[in-house]
Amino acid sequence: MRHTPAQQHLFPLLALVLAALLAGCASRPAPHVEERDAGGDPPPLLRDDVPAESLDGEASPVLPLLRAQAERWRGVPYRLGGSSEAGVDCSAFVQITFRSKLGVDLPRTTEELAREGERVDRSELQAGDLVFFKTGFRQRHVGIYMGGKRFLHASTSRGVMTSSLNNVYWKERYWKARRIELADQPAALSVSDESR
């Protein structure tokens, strides 16, 4: 079928519009990329999905709250625009976690979250810091640092899980980190708080 010159000019425009509509908070990585560490081998029994202990030697009052959230939400599927246990995207998961576990209201989108708080150097990360990744030309992804070079997030391929910052996929796409000031002492918040 032959296309008119007007139709031929319309196709690139439609492709751009479609790409913009499909751009969420994350792009889907190649299959199994998230399951590989920096050495390229799959971790034993997919250990990439298990939060690590903090390596800094200090007990963070935020960590038990994040672990409780990780346990409750682990495996909830990724759904662009989702904000429930039926399906959630990365920025909604961060928003829900901060509201229900840390008593902090945050914006809904990754773009807005990337402007919250104060910038933190990667070497200075603490449990509860937001970590951001550039996963495509305009796509961004966000997770919550857990300590031990691990972060909690809603992965497009495996749903809510923890991953390693040293994972080859995430290491190459790391963008920045932001620290959110907590209004209340996290220790005063309940680990079993189920409200959202």
CORWO-V532211 format. One record per pair of residues at least 6 apart in sequence whose C-alpha atoms are under 6 Angstrom apart, sorted by sequence separation. I is the first residue (numbers start at 1). GAP is how many residues later the second one is. If there is no record, write none. Layout:
# CORWO-V532211
i: (I/I)
gap: (GAP/GAP)
This chain:
# CORWO-V532211
i: (36/82/98/99/134/145/154/165/35/82/133/144/153/79/81/133/143/144/153/76/78/79/80/83/132/143/152/77/78/79/132/143/152/78/95/131/151/131/151/130/131/150/130/150/129/149/150/92/128/129/149/128/91/127/91/127/127/65/134/133/133/134/133/132/132/132/131/130/130/129/129/90/120/119/120/119/118/117/118/117/117/90/89/78/78/78/77/76/75/76/102/75/74/74/54/55/54/53/100/52/100/27/26/51/49/26/49/25/26/25/26/48/23/25/62/61/61/65/28/38/38/37/38/37)
gap: (6/6/6/6/6/6/6/6/7/7/7/7/7/8/8/8/8/8/8/9/9/9/9/9/9/9/9/10/10/10/10/10/10/11/11/11/11/12/12/13/13/13/14/14/15/15/15/16/16/16/16/17/18/18/19/19/20/36/39/40/41/41/42/43/44/45/46/47/48/49/50/52/57/58/58/59/60/61/61/62/63/64/65/76/78/81/82/83/84/84/84/85/86/87/93/93/94/95/95/96/96/108/109/111/112/113/113/114/114/115/115/115/116/116/124/125/126/126/128/128/129/130/130/131)
